[in-house]
Amino acid sequence: MMDGLSAYLGEGYELVLHSLENLDHSVIKIINGHYTGRTEGAPITDLALTMLESMNQNQNLEVQPYFNQKNGSTLKSVTIPVVGERGRIIGLLCINFHMELSFASFMAGFSIRPAAPEDPQETFSRHSDGVIFSILSDVKAAVYSDPSVPSNNKNKEIIRRLAQKGIFNMKDSVANVAENLGISKNTVYLHLRNNEKN
């Protein structure tokens, strides 16, 4: 998760994951630790320790961003509890944005690059049927335009490709696919079983 956040947010953010198992060496992962000079194995900070006490006393405490200073630099920070079983706080995720980062450096992480053919397209739908239909439409178009797939194997290939995309992990996907392709649910299941054997 932290690597993904770092890739998304860019170089101006220090991300710190604390385990509360050993507060003397609580930092178990840190990205961009050069901002504060910390590495894995560093202790919890005094402020994080105080905030942890407040969180333990008030489970409904809202997570709020705050500002602090480090070596003359202003940080916009947030400390997010990592909650385990029975609501017990087991860790903290701290995110520190370094406000002195140049605007050009900050924006470089958000600059739009020309779309590449391999860029994935994402469907944002309020209902699972929309996601299923979007994937199915794309796969059908690809299979129907593929001359290497014989006409009598088109549905079989569509189902194989849909399975590779994980569509059949969604509720009612078999029924939706069967209806859209004009085949029975049993035929869909037959193709899925044959795919698993191969």
N, C-alpha and C positions, 0 to 999 in steps of 0.2 A: 504494500500500500504506500509506504513512504517513497519508494523509488518512483512509483507512478505519480504521486503528488509532486515530487521534485521535477520530474520531466514535464509535468503540466504547468506548474507555477513558475519555474525558471530559477535563475541563479541568485535572485535577491532574497530567497527564503532559506532560513536555517530550520531544519526539521529535526526534532529531538524526541526519541521514544524512551521513556523512563519505565523501568520495572520497579515495583515497590517491594520486591523481595529483599533487596539490599540497598538501602538508601545511601550508603557510603560509596556505592559503585552503581548507581541506578541507571545511568545512560547505557542502553543496550544497542542503540543504533542512532547515528547522527549523520546528517547530510549537510554539507556546507558549514561544518564546525569551525572553519577558519575565522568566521566572523566573531565568535566568542572565545576561540582558542581551546574549545573542548574537544575531547575524543571519547570513544567508547570507554566505559569504566569510570567516567567522571561522576561526582556525587550530584545529588539533587540540589537545586538552588534553594536559598532561604525563602524566596518568594513562593516558589512552587510548593515548598513544605507548608507554608502558611495557608496557601490556597487549598492544598489537600485537606488540611484540618477543617477548613470551612466547608468543603464538599462533603466530607464525612459526617459533619454535623447537620448539614442541610442537603438532603438528596435532591431537592427540587431547585437547588441553586442554578441560576442561568449561567451559561458560559458566555462571558463578555470579553471582548478585546480590550487591551490596555496598552499604555505606552510606558517604556522605561529607557534607561540609558546604559550604554556599554562603551567604554573608552571614548566618550564624547559623541558617540553615534546614537541616534534615536531609533528605537525598535518599536514596531507595532506588533504586539504579541497576543497570543491566545493559548490558554492551557485547557486541554480537553481531557476529561477523565475517560479511561478505558475500563469498562465495567465488566466484571466476570459473573460467576454464579451467585445467585441470591443477592444481586445488586451491590456486591462488594467491589470497590475500586481497586484494580490490580495494576494499573499503570497510568501514565500521563503521556499525551501527545502534545508537545509544545511546538508552536509555529511562530517564528520570529521573522518579521519582514524588516530589512535594513533600509530605512528611509533615505539614506545618503546615496543609494544606488542611483546612478545617472538615469535620467528619463530614457535616453537612447538605449541603454542596456536593458532597462525594464521592458521597453516596447519591442526589443528584438525578439524576446520570447513569445510575443503575441502577433508578430508580423505574419501576414497572410502570404503564403507562397502559392505559386500556380498549382492547380490540382494535377496530380499525376494519375495515369490510368489505373494504377493499383490502389489508389486511395479508397478506403471502404466507404460505403454509403450506409447511413444509419436511419432506421425508421423509428420515429417517435410517435407512438400511438397510445390512445387512452384505453384500448382494448386489445386483448391478445389476437383476436381475429384479424386486426389490421396488420400486425406483425407477420402472422402466418400468410396472409394474402400477399403482402409485399415480397416476402422471400419466395413464395410459390410463383408469383408473376415473373420475377427475375430468372428463376431456374427454368421455368417453362420456355421463356424466350430464348435462353441460351441453348437448351436442348433442341428446340424446334429448328433453330438456325444452324445446328451442328450436323453437317452432312455425314459425319462418320458414325452417327447413331442411326441404325436402321429404323424404319417407320414402326415396325412391330415391337421395337424395344424402347420407344420414347417414354412411355409411362414408367417402365422399370427403371430407366436411367434418371428420370425426374425424381422418383422416390429415393433412389440411391444418393443423389446429390442433396436432397432435402435432409436425409438422415445424417449426412456429413456435416450439415449446418446445424444439427441439433434440434430441428423443428419438432420432431416427434416427442420431445420432452415436454412440450406444451399441451395443456388440456384441450381436448376436442380437435387436435390437429389431424388425426387420422380421418375423422368424419369430414372435416373441411377439405382436406386434400382429395378424398374419395369423391366428394360431390363436385369439386372443381374439375377433376379429371374425367368425370362421368364413369367411374368404376365403383365397385363395391368396397366396403371397408375390409372384407376378407381378402380381397386382391391386394390391397395395400399391405396388410399383415403378411401375406404370402411373400411379397417382394422383400419386405423387411427381414423375414426369416431367412430367405435365400441370400440376402446381402450379408447377414451375420455368419452364415456358413462359409461364404467366400472370403 
